[in-house]
Amino acid sequence: MLDTSPSRTTMAGLADDLSLALDTAWGHLMRGAADRRSGFHTIGLGTTGLDGTPQLRTVVLRRTDREQRELFLHTDIRARKIPEILAKPEVGVLGYCQDSKTQLRLSGVATIHHDDGIARAAWERAQEMSRRCYRVPIAPGSAIERPTDEPEALPVPGDPNAGFEAFAVVRVTIHRLEWLYLAITGHRRARYEWRDGALTATWLVP
Ligand SMILES: Cc1cc2nc3c(=O)[nH]c(=O)nc-3n(C[C@H](O)[C@H](O)[C@H](O)COP(=O)(O)O)c2cc1C
């Protein structure tokens, strides 16, 4: 029986249209930032360790700006990823969404925003629960003798700015996007690259 559900017909069209596939990929990244139930709400961020080894961790995708090809993440300025990014700003981003059967594999250049306008605007938008993470007095990743159930944040009643000094925004400007869509009828894979503002796109063997 012919499946005429909207998602099926959309995917059928998308499967052979490079530009539509790119729209869909950015749509996933926009939704990932806006909807915590999206498979792209949490993504993998890859950096190069100071010892040259690959380093991966899960982070929340906070904002996507398609126009500028930018992704925004939040982190602690004391985190290990910060000196790694400063030493080598080239990063990888990976996401997979079970619902849409889509993998997105991105390459970009990361910039750290600390105690500037971008950090301030993101801090203003952050919920109190998120801000608390940045009030931990000891740097994340520090070795401790044993786990503690102490409140992870020192309460600073009435000071919404407490923790801001540890808060950082990582802005990733994307220059390569690889879209892989898994379908019973035939997988589809495409690569998009931006160089000097010009986009080149090509299908790849999945
Ligand atoms: C579901 C999930 C979401 C996470 N979100 C973030 C995040 O938005 N920012 C962040 O810095 N770490 C986040 N983490 C923790 C990181 O995976 C990582 O442990 C931490 O950032 C330290 O990494 P680093 O030592 O390489 O800097 C998250 C972990 C999980 C499991």
The ligand as an SDF file (V2000), in Angstrom:
LIG
                    3D

 31 33  0  0  0  0  0  0  0  0999 V2000
   23.2330   14.9090   28.1240 C   0  0  0  0  0  0  0  0  0  0  0  0
   24.4910   15.7010   28.4280 C   0  0  0  0  0  0  0  0  0  0  0  0
   24.5040   17.0450   28.1600 C   0  0  0  0  0  0  0  0  0  0  0  0
   25.6590   17.7820   28.4210 C   0  0  0  0  0  0  0  0  0  0  0  0
   25.6670   19.1150   28.1030 N   0  0  0  0  0  0  0  0  0  0  0  0
   26.8060   19.8320   28.2850 C   0  0  0  0  0  0  0  0  0  0  0  0
   26.8690   21.1960   27.8530 C   0  0  0  0  0  0  0  0  0  0  0  0
   25.9210   21.7690   27.3040 O   0  0  0  0  0  0  0  0  0  0  0  0
   28.0420   21.8500   28.0550 N   0  0  0  0  0  0  0  0  0  0  0  0
   29.1270   21.2570   28.6320 C   0  0  0  0  0  0  0  0  0  0  0  0
   30.1700   21.9060   28.7600 O   0  0  0  0  0  0  0  0  0  0  0  0
   29.0980   19.9820   29.0480 N   0  0  0  0  0  0  0  0  0  0  0  0
   27.9580   19.2420   28.8790 C   0  0  0  0  0  0  0  0  0  0  0  0
   27.9210   17.9210   29.2730 N   0  0  0  0  0  0  0  0  0  0  0  0
   29.1110   17.3510   29.9290 C   0  0  0  0  0  0  0  0  0  0  0  0
   30.1700   17.0460   28.8740 C   0  0  0  0  0  0  0  0  0  0  0  0
   29.7950   15.8670   28.1840 O   0  0  0  0  0  0  0  0  0  0  0  0
   31.5850   16.8960   29.4770 C   0  0  0  0  0  0  0  0  0  0  0  0
   31.5900   15.8710   30.4290 O   0  0  0  0  0  0  0  0  0  0  0  0
   32.0560   18.1900   30.1180 C   0  0  0  0  0  0  0  0  0  0  0  0
   31.7360   19.3000   29.3050 O   0  0  0  0  0  0  0  0  0  0  0  0
   33.5630   18.1750   30.3350 C   0  0  0  0  0  0  0  0  0  0  0  0
   34.2110   18.0650   29.0940 O   0  0  0  0  0  0  0  0  0  0  0  0
   35.7140   18.5670   28.8890 P   0  0  0  0  0  0  0  0  0  0  0  0
   36.4720   18.0960   30.1170 O   0  0  0  0  0  0  0  0  0  0  0  0
   36.1790   17.9110   27.6560 O   0  0  0  0  0  0  0  0  0  0  0  0
   35.7270   20.0480   28.8000 O   0  0  0  0  0  0  0  0  0  0  0  0
   26.8010   17.1650   28.9910 C   0  0  0  0  0  0  0  0  0  0  0  0
   26.7650   15.7970   29.2330 C   0  0  0  0  0  0  0  0  0  0  0  0
   25.6320   15.0800   28.9650 C   0  0  0  0  0  0  0  0  0  0  0  0
   25.6470   13.5990   29.2520 C   0  0  0  0  0  0  0  0  0  0  0  0
  1  2  1  0
  2  3  1  0
  2 30  2  0
  3  4  2  0
  4  5  1  0
  4 28  1  0
  5  6  2  0
  6  7  1  0
  6 13  1  0
  7  8  2  0
  7  9  1  0
  9 10  1  0
 10 11  2  0
 10 12  1  0
 12 13  2  0
 13 14  1  0
 14 15  1  0
 14 28  1  0
 15 16  1  0
 16 17  1  0
 16 18  1  0
 18 19  1  0
 18 20  1  0
 20 21  1  0
 20 22  1  0
 22 23  1  0
 23 24  1  0
 24 25  2  0
 24 26  1  0
 24 27  1  0
 28 29  2  0
 29 30  1  0
 30 31  1  0
M  END
$$$$
